[in-house]
Amino acid sequence: MNTSDSNTVAIEAAVFRRLIQHLMQDRPDVQNIDLMILAGFCRNCLSDWYQQAAEGHGVAMTRDEARDAVYGMPFGQWKAMHQEDATPEQLAAFEAARRKPDGA
């Protein structure tokens, strides 16, 4: 692959926007706990990474601002609209996933 740094950044940014669209618009029904169980990250992780990246580029950002950027609305509003209480089965699977060594 032969792309310039600016093309790489543009491609990565487009992929990130598509991921956000998928999670927020196409599949808001997918619960954060299920993402954590299966992938080891969730929308909140993305917002934490977003905040860290902003700060790494000299942009001050609160956790709430980062969550607004990822969720497309205030987190509390999204949570009220889409997040369900975790089931005992989800909680057990989450704990089991947390106990797995990295890379397993």
Summary of the structure (lengths in Angstrom):
residues: 104
radius of gyration: 15.7
end to end distance: 30.0
largest distance: 48.6
contacts: 236
relative contact order: 0.12
helix: 70%
strand: 0%
